[in-house]
Amino acid sequence: MDTVVLLFKTSQLGFDKDMILVYVYIPPENSPVYDDLDTDGITRLSQYLEEITFQYTDHHLLVCGDLNARMRTFLDYIPNDHLQFVHDNSENYPTDNFEMPRNTRDDKHYNSFGSKLANLCCSFGIHALNGRLFNDTVGNLTCVTHNGFQCIEPRRFLTFPTHL
C-alpha cells in the first residue's frame, strides 16, 4: 500500500474542521505484493486510518485513490433503523444519518476488497462518492481493460456532515 497524507488547515477557510487527505494505492487482491505480508491492502488501510483518526480526532477525513475494490451495491453506511439502544448494551447504537443511495453500473461483480471496504466505510463513517455526487451520479465504470468493463470502487470517498 502506497499512501500520501496531507493536512489541510481548512478551518482557516471557514470550514468547521481541518481536513486530512489520504491518497492511497492498494494493489489488486491477488497481487504477488501480498505474498510476504500477513495482511491485505484494505486491512492495512483500516489500521492506518485507525492511527490517523486516533491522533487527529477532530478532523474531516478524505480518502481517495485506487483501492482495487469492487463494492457492487454493498452499503457503505449503517442504515438508521430508529433504534435508540440495543438490549444489554449501554453504548450508543451506531447508526448513520447519511443514507444517500449509491448507483453503480456494475451491480453484479464484487471482490473481497469490496466487502472489506464497505465494512471499513461503516467503521469510520466514510462514504463512497462514486455513483453519488459530482459528475458521477450514475456510477460510471472506472476500469476498462481487454477483459471488459468494471466499476472499481471508490475513486474517492470521504466523511463530511451531509449538510455541506
C-alpha positions as CSV (number, residue, x, y, z in Angstrom):
1,M,0.0,0.0,0.0
2,D,1.4,3.4,-1.0
3,T,0.0,6.5,0.6
4,V,0.4,10.2,0.6
5,V,-1.1,12.1,3.6
6,L,-1.7,15.8,3.7
7,L,-3.2,18.0,6.4
8,F,-5.2,21.0,5.2
9,K,-5.9,23.9,7.5
10,T,-9.4,24.3,6.1
11,S,-10.7,25.8,9.4
12,Q,-8.9,28.9,8.3
13,L,-11.1,28.9,5.1
14,G,-14.3,28.8,7.1
15,F,-14.9,25.1,7.4
16,D,-15.7,23.7,10.8
17,K,-12.7,21.4,11.0
18,D,-9.3,20.9,9.3
19,M,-9.1,18.1,6.7
20,I,-6.8,15.1,6.3
21,L,-6.3,13.9,2.8
22,V,-5.2,10.3,2.4
23,Y,-4.3,9.4,-1.1
24,V,-3.8,5.6,-1.4
25,Y,-2.9,3.0,-4.0
26,I,-3.8,-0.6,-3.0
27,P,-2.6,-3.4,-5.3
28,P,-5.2,-5.8,-6.5
29,E,-6.1,-8.6,-4.1
30,N,-4.3,-11.4,-5.9
31,S,-1.1,-9.3,-6.4
32,P,2.2,-11.0,-5.5
33,V,3.0,-8.0,-3.3
34,Y,0.9,-9.7,-0.6
35,D,3.0,-13.0,-0.8
36,D,5.3,-11.8,2.0
37,L,2.7,-9.9,4.0
38,D,0.3,-11.1,6.7
39,T,-2.4,-8.6,5.8
40,D,-4.1,-7.4,2.7
41,G,-4.3,-3.8,1.4
42,I,-7.8,-2.9,2.8
43,T,-6.9,-4.3,6.2
44,R,-3.7,-2.2,6.2
45,L,-5.6,0.8,5.2
46,S,-8.1,0.3,8.0
47,Q,-5.2,0.0,10.5
48,Y,-3.6,3.1,9.1
49,L,-6.9,5.1,9.3
50,E,-7.3,4.0,12.9
51,E,-3.9,5.5,13.7
52,I,-4.7,8.7,11.9
53,T,-8.1,9.2,13.4
54,F,-6.7,8.4,16.9
55,Q,-4.1,11.1,16.5
56,Y,-6.3,13.6,14.8
57,T,-9.7,13.3,16.5
58,D,-11.3,16.5,15.3
59,H,-10.7,16.5,11.6
60,H,-12.6,15.6,8.4
61,L,-11.1,12.6,6.6
62,L,-10.9,12.5,2.8
63,V,-9.6,9.2,1.4
64,C,-9.1,8.8,-2.4
65,G,-7.1,6.9,-4.8
66,D,-7.1,3.4,-6.5
67,L,-8.3,0.9,-4.0
68,N,-8.9,-2.0,-6.4
69,A,-12.2,-2.8,-4.5
70,R,-15.3,-3.8,-6.3
71,M,-18.2,-2.9,-4.0
72,R,-21.1,-3.8,-6.1
73,T,-24.2,-2.4,-4.2
74,F,-22.9,-3.1,-0.7
75,L,-24.0,-0.4,1.7
76,D,-21.2,1.8,3.0
77,Y,-23.2,3.1,5.9
78,I,-25.2,1.6,8.7
79,P,-28.9,2.5,8.0
80,N,-30.8,4.3,10.7
81,D,-33.4,1.9,11.9
82,H,-34.5,4.3,14.6
83,L,-33.5,2.1,17.5
84,Q,-32.5,4.1,20.5
85,F,-30.5,1.3,22.1
86,V,-29.6,-2.4,21.9
87,H,-30.7,-4.6,24.7
88,D,-27.9,-5.3,27.3
89,N,-25.7,-2.7,25.6
90,S,-25.1,0.6,27.4
91,E,-23.3,2.2,24.5
92,N,-25.0,4.3,21.8
93,Y,-26.3,2.3,18.9
94,P,-24.1,3.2,15.9
95,T,-26.3,4.4,13.0
96,D,-25.5,6.8,10.2
97,N,-27.6,9.8,9.1
98,F,-26.0,9.7,5.7
99,E,-28.4,7.3,3.8
100,M,-27.8,8.6,0.3
101,P,-28.3,5.9,-2.4
102,R,-25.2,5.0,-4.4
103,N,-25.6,4.0,-8.1
104,T,-23.3,1.6,-10.0
105,R,-23.4,0.3,-13.5
106,D,-21.5,-2.9,-12.2
107,D,-24.0,-4.3,-9.7
108,K,-23.2,-7.9,-10.3
109,H,-19.4,-8.1,-9.5
110,Y,-17.5,-7.7,-6.3
111,N,-14.3,-8.9,-4.7
112,S,-13.3,-9.5,-1.1
113,F,-11.7,-6.0,-1.0
114,G,-15.1,-4.5,-1.9
115,S,-16.7,-6.3,1.0
116,K,-13.9,-5.2,3.4
117,L,-14.1,-1.7,2.1
118,A,-17.8,-1.4,2.7
119,N,-17.2,-2.6,6.3
120,L,-14.3,-0.1,6.6
121,C,-16.7,2.7,5.5
122,C,-19.2,1.7,8.1
123,S,-16.5,1.6,10.8
124,F,-15.1,5.0,10.0
125,G,-18.3,6.7,9.0
126,I,-17.0,7.5,5.5
127,H,-18.8,7.1,2.2
128,A,-18.1,6.4,-1.4
129,L,-18.8,9.3,-3.7
130,N,-18.7,7.2,-6.8
131,G,-22.2,7.0,-8.1
132,R,-23.5,9.7,-5.8
133,L,-22.1,13.1,-6.5
134,F,-20.5,15.5,-8.9
135,N,-20.2,14.1,-12.5
136,D,-20.8,10.5,-11.5
137,T,-24.3,10.2,-10.2
138,V,-24.9,7.1,-12.3
139,G,-21.9,5.0,-11.1
140,N,-19.8,5.0,-14.2
141,L,-17.4,2.3,-15.0
142,T,-13.9,3.2,-13.6
143,C,-11.8,0.5,-15.3
144,V,-11.8,-0.6,-18.9
145,T,-9.4,-3.5,-19.9
146,H,-9.1,-6.0,-22.7
147,N,-11.2,-8.3,-20.4
148,G,-14.1,-6.0,-20.3
149,F,-15.5,-3.2,-18.1
150,Q,-15.9,-2.9,-14.4
151,C,-16.5,-0.4,-11.6
152,I,-13.6,-0.4,-9.2
153,E,-14.8,1.5,-6.1
154,P,-14.1,4.0,-5.0
155,R,-12.1,6.6,-6.8
156,R,-12.9,8.9,-3.9
157,F,-14.7,8.7,-0.6
158,L,-14.9,10.9,2.4
159,T,-16.6,11.9,5.6
160,F,-18.4,15.2,5.8
161,P,-21.5,16.4,7.5
162,T,-24.2,15.8,5.0
163,H,-25.4,19.4,5.1
164,L,-22.2,20.6,3.3
